[in-house]
Amino acid sequence: MNSQEKKMSTSLINMTSKLLKQKKKLYSSIVIGFMIGCIIAYSIPRKYTVIVSLSPESGQSASGGLSSITSMLGISSLGNSDEALNVSLFPELIKSTPFILEMLDVKVHTKNEDSLVTLSDYMKKQKSPWWNTVMGIPSKITKSFKKSSPVTPTEKKKEGPLFLTPDEHGKIKQLKACLSAKTDKKTNITQIKVELQDPIAAAITADSAMAKLQAYITEYRAKKATEDCIYLQKLYNQRKQEYYIAQKKYASFSDANRNIVLQMTKLETERLQNEKDLAYQVYSQISTQLQLAQAKVQEAKPVFAIVEPASVPLYPSSPNKPLIIIAFIFLSFISTVIWILFSDQILYYIRILKQS
């Protein structure tokens, strides 16, 4: 055994003997850590997690049928396949202010109460750890000294969802912390996650968020297709009227000049016939596009397949009380060991810092 190993073994023996002499402190640290861990663990309210999964329907058969028809007829596809609102934006959409404001109006009930209340009212009843209340006292004191002008309903209606009261800002922030979504880029499956302190309220909120998300994308696509359909219907009516006018002009001129053999008459007849044929071609093409647009309105309606529906959780997802208690016991024990072994050095460095 060399000198370095001897020094290490000696220092380990000294440290062990030093710790054994302070057994009471070590036992006390374990008890204190256990007590603090219990206080923290049992102060954190229980939370229940509900996860629902949605899968966008591919719609390859319907869209493929439409695209094949349009290509056969030489017509460009109606609408772009790259929608402005697609599955990759769902995590941001579900956190948007208009979506959260709609969610706050959802009716829920809890495990202990059968009466329906809005999610906004339920969020007020959610408990928070006692230290949040203590830490929030300074901000409450400062707010009491600030003068705030309340928002009148007319002002709010005029400005829309971007002009919110402080109370609404707080509710929106609180719900955003409880509601989230993520989309798998490979499978395009979207998972919506809700964390609330009541299992039934969490399940209802998750189901409502899923339904509203479906409604958002369905309404967007159906609205887009419907607008195309309305525009084409207007265009169809115009071209139909133009074709009927051209057809009537041609028929009237032909009847009036049936027995007249003049070059000018032949030229005018050909011109009117060409106008009639051209008007018919445009009218026929717009008619085909209108039929495709009407088919696309129906195609846009089904959007999602529900992979995992909402279900009421049986057990809370957090807090993990045993882990919290063990963590505080460990921290308390390690802190005491460090203090017993290195308290002299710590106090020495503190005195040097004070003197400097």
C-alpha positions in Angstrom: 0.0 0.0 0.0 1.5 3.3 -1.1 1.3 6.6 0.8 -1.6 8.0 -1.2 -3.7 4.9 -0.5 -2.9 5.2 3.1 -4.0 8.8 3.2 -7.3 8.0 1.5 -8.0 5.1 3.9 -7.1 7.3 6.9 -9.4 10.1 5.6 -12.2 7.6 5.0 -11.8 6.2 8.5 -11.8 9.7 10.0 -14.9 10.7 8.1 -16.7 7.5 9.1 -15.9 7.9 12.7 -16.9 11.6 12.5 -20.3 10.5 11.1 -20.8 7.8 13.7 -20.2 10.3 16.5 -23.1 12.3 15.0 -25.6 9.5 14.6 -28.3 11.4 16.4 -28.0 14.3 13.9 -28.2 11.8 11.0 -31.3 10.1 12.4 -32.8 13.5 13.1 -32.1 14.6 9.5 -34.0 11.5 8.2 -37.0 12.3 10.4 -36.9 16.0 9.4 -36.6 15.0 5.7 -39.5 12.6 6.1 -41.7 15.3 7.7 -40.9 17.9 5.1 -41.5 15.4 2.3 -44.9 14.5 3.8 -45.9 18.2 4.1 -44.9 18.9 0.5 -46.3 15.7 -1.0 -49.7 16.1 0.8 -49.9 19.8 0.1 -49.8 19.3 -3.7 -53.4 18.6 -5.0 -54.0 15.4 -6.9 -54.2 15.6 -10.6 -55.9 13.2 -13.1 -54.7 12.9 -16.7 -56.8 12.0 -19.7 -55.3 11.5 -23.1 -57.3 11.2 -26.3 -55.9 10.4 -29.8 -57.2 11.5 -33.2 -56.1 10.3 -36.6 -56.9 12.4 -39.7 -58.7 10.4 -42.3 -56.6 10.1 -45.5 -59.5 10.4 -47.9 -57.3 9.1 -50.7 -60.2 7.4 -52.5 -62.4 10.5 -52.6 -59.7 13.0 -53.3 -58.0 10.6 -55.8 -61.3 10.2 -57.6 -61.8 14.0 -57.9 -58.2 14.6 -59.0 -58.5 11.8 -61.7 -61.8 13.3 -63.0 -60.3 16.8 -63.2 -57.1 15.5 -64.9 -59.3 13.6 -67.5 -61.3 16.8 -68.2 -58.2 19.0 -68.3 -59.3 21.1 -65.3 -57.0 22.2 -62.5 -57.7 20.7 -59.1 -60.1 22.7 -56.9 -58.3 24.0 -53.9 -54.7 23.2 -52.8 -53.8 20.0 -51.0 -51.5 22.0 -48.7 -54.2 23.4 -46.4 -53.4 26.5 -44.3 -54.8 24.6 -41.3 -53.2 21.2 -41.1 -52.5 18.6 -38.4 -49.0 20.0 -37.6 -50.7 23.2 -36.3 -53.0 21.5 -33.9 -50.7 21.9 -30.8 -50.6 25.7 -31.5 -54.4 25.8 -32.3 -55.4 24.2 -29.1 -53.4 26.8 -27.2 -54.8 29.7 -29.1 -56.9 32.3 -27.3 -60.1 31.8 -29.3 -60.0 28.1 -28.7 -59.3 28.5 -25.0 -62.1 31.0 -24.7 -64.5 28.5 -26.2 -63.3 25.8 -23.9 -64.0 28.0 -20.9 -67.7 27.8 -21.7 -67.8 24.0 -21.8 -70.2 22.5 -19.2 -68.6 20.0 -16.8 -69.5 18.2 -13.6 -67.3 16.7 -10.9 -67.1 13.4 -9.0 -68.8 14.9 -6.0 -71.2 17.3 -7.7 -73.8 16.4 -10.4 -74.7 19.9 -11.2 -73.2 21.3 -14.4 -70.9 24.3 -14.3 -68.8 26.0 -16.9 -65.1 25.1 -17.0 -64.4 28.7 -16.2 -66.2 28.4 -12.9 -64.7 25.0 -12.2 -61.2 26.4 -12.6 -61.9 28.8 -9.8 -62.5 25.8 -7.5 -59.2 24.1 -8.2 -56.9 24.0 -5.2 -53.3 25.1 -5.2 -50.4 24.4 -2.8 -50.2 26.7 0.2 -46.9 28.2 -0.9 -48.4 29.5 -4.0 -50.8 31.6 -1.8 -47.9 32.8 0.3 -45.8 33.8 -2.7 -48.8 35.5 -4.3 -49.3 37.9 -1.3 -46.8 40.5 -2.5 -48.4 40.7 -6.0 -51.9 41.0 -4.4 -50.6 43.9 -2.3 -49.1 45.7 -5.3 -52.3 45.2 -7.3 -54.4 46.7 -4.6 -52.5 50.0 -5.0 -52.9 50.0 -8.7 -55.9 51.6 -10.3 -57.4 49.4 -13.0 -60.2 50.5 -15.3 -62.8 47.7 -15.7 -63.6 46.5 -19.2 -67.2 47.3 -20.2 -69.1 44.7 -22.3 -69.4 47.1 -25.2 -65.7 47.7 -25.3 -65.0 43.9 -25.1 -67.5 43.1 -27.9 -66.0 45.8 -30.1 -62.4 44.6 -29.7 -63.1 40.9 -29.7 -61.0 38.2 -27.9 -57.8 40.2 -28.0 -59.1 42.7 -25.5 -59.5 40.7 -22.3 -60.0 41.4 -18.6 -57.2 40.5 -16.1 -59.6 37.8 -14.7 -59.9 36.2 -18.2 -56.2 36.4 -18.8 -55.7 34.5 -15.5 -58.2 31.8 -16.5 -56.7 31.4 -20.0 -53.2 31.0 -18.5 -54.5 28.5 -16.0 -56.3 26.4 -18.7 -53.3 26.5 -21.1 -51.3 24.9 -18.3 -53.8 22.1 -18.1 -54.4 21.5 -21.8 -51.9 20.5 -24.4 -51.6 18.6 -27.7 -48.8 16.9 -29.7 -48.8 15.5 -33.2 -46.7 12.6 -34.4 -45.2 13.7 -37.7 -44.8 10.1 -38.9 -48.4 8.8 -38.2 -50.2 12.3 -38.1 -51.9 11.0 -34.9 -52.7 13.9 -32.6 -52.8 13.4 -28.8 -54.8 15.8 -26.6 -53.8 15.8 -22.9 -55.8 17.2 -20.1 -54.7 17.5 -16.4 -57.3 18.5 -13.9 -58.0 17.8 -10.2 -61.3 15.9 -10.9 -61.3 12.8 -13.0 -64.8 13.3 -14.5 -64.1 17.0 -15.3 -60.8 16.0 -17.0 -62.6 13.4 -19.2 -65.4 15.8 -20.2 -62.8 18.5 -21.0 -60.7 16.1 -23.1 -63.8 14.9 -25.0 -64.9 18.5 -25.6 -61.5 19.6 -26.8 -61.4 16.7 -29.2 -64.9 17.6 -30.5 -64.0 21.3 -30.9 -60.8 20.5 -32.7 -62.7 18.3 -35.1 -65.3 21.1 -35.6 -62.5 23.7 -36.2 -60.8 21.8 -39.0 -64.2 20.6 -40.5 -65.6 24.1 -40.5 -62.5 25.5 -42.1 -62.3 23.0 -44.9 -66.1 22.9 -45.5 -66.2 26.7 -45.5 -63.4 26.9 -48.0 -65.1 24.3 -50.3 -68.5 26.0 -49.8 -67.0 29.4 -50.8 -65.6 27.8 -54.0 -69.0 26.2 -54.7 -70.9 29.6 -54.2 -68.4 31.4 -56.5 -68.7 28.7 -59.2 -72.5 28.7 -58.9 -72.5 32.4 -59.5 -70.1 32.0 -62.5 -72.3 29.1 -63.8 -75.4 31.2 -63.8 -73.6 34.0 -65.6 -72.1 31.7 -68.3 -75.5 29.9 -68.7 -77.2 33.2 -69.3 -74.5 34.3 -71.8 -74.8 31.0 -73.7 -78.6 31.3 -73.9 -78.3 34.9 -75.2 -75.7 33.8 -77.8 -77.9 30.8 -78.8 -80.9 33.1 -79.2 -79.0 35.6 -81.3 -77.8 32.9 -83.6 -81.2 31.3 -84.0 -82.9 34.7 -84.6 -80.3 35.8 -87.2 -80.5 32.4 -89.0 -84.3 32.4 -89.1 -84.3 36.0 -90.4 -81.8 35.4 -93.2 -82.7 31.8 -94.2 -83.1 32.5 -97.9 -80.5 35.3 -98.3 -77.3 34.2 -100.0 -74.9 37.0 -99.3 -71.3 36.8 -98.2 -71.9 39.2 -95.3 -74.8 37.1 -94.1 -72.6 34.0 -94.2 -69.8 35.7 -92.2 -72.3 37.0 -89.6 -73.9 33.6 -89.3 -70.4 32.0 -88.7 -69.5 34.6 -86.2 -72.7 34.1 -84.2 -72.3 30.4 -84.4 -68.7 30.6 -83.1 -69.8 32.9 -80.2 -72.6 30.4 -79.4 -70.1 27.4 -79.5 -67.5 29.3 -77.4 -70.2 30.3 -74.8 -71.3 26.6 -74.7 -67.8 25.4 -74.1 -67.2 27.8 -71.2 -70.7 27.0 -69.8 -70.0 23.3 -70.0 -66.6 23.6 -68.3 -68.0 25.7 -65.5 -70.8 23.2 -65.1 -68.3 20.4 -64.6 -66.3 22.4 -62.1 -69.4 23.2 -60.2 -70.3 19.5 -59.9 -66.7 18.8 -58.6 -67.0 21.7 -56.1 -70.3 20.3 -54.8 -68.6 16.8 -54.4 -65.7 18.4 -52.5 -68.1 20.0 -50.0 -69.2 16.5 -49.0 -65.6 15.2 -49.1 -64.4 17.8 -46.7 -66.8 16.9 -43.9 -65.3 13.7 -42.3 -62.0 14.7 -40.9 -60.9 12.5 -38.0 -61.1 9.0 -36.7 -61.0 8.6 -32.9 -58.1 6.3 -32.0 -58.4 6.6 -28.2 -61.6 8.1 -26.8 -61.8 9.9 -23.5 -62.3 7.8 -20.4 -62.5 8.6 -16.7 -59.2 7.8 -15.0 -59.3 5.6 -11.9 -56.1 6.8 -10.2 -54.3 10.2 -10.0 -51.3 10.8 -12.2 -49.6 13.1 -9.8 -48.1 13.8 -7.3 -45.9 10.8 -6.8 -45.9 11.1 -3.0 -43.4 8.2 -2.2 -40.9 9.7 -4.6 -41.2 13.2 -3.1 -40.8 11.9 0.4 -37.8 9.8 -0.5 -36.2 12.7 -2.4 -36.6 15.0 0.7 -35.2 12.3 3.0 -32.2 11.9 0.7 -31.6 15.7 0.4 -31.9 16.2 4.2 -29.5 13.3 4.9 -26.9 14.4 2.3 -27.1 18.0 3.5 -26.4 16.9 7.1 -23.5 14.6 6.1 -21.9 17.5 4.2 -22.4 19.8 7.1 -20.9 17.3 9.6 -17.8 16.6 7.4 -17.1 20.1 6.0 -18.7 22.6 8.4 -15.3 23.9 9.6 -14.2 24.6 6.0 -17.6 26.2 5.2 -17.5 28.5 8.2 -13.9 29.4 7.4 -14.8 30.5 3.9 -17.8 32.4 5.1 -15.6 34.4 7.6 -13.1 35.1 4.8 -15.9 36.4 2.6 -17.2 38.6 5.4 -13.8 40.1 6.0 -13.2 40.9 2.4 
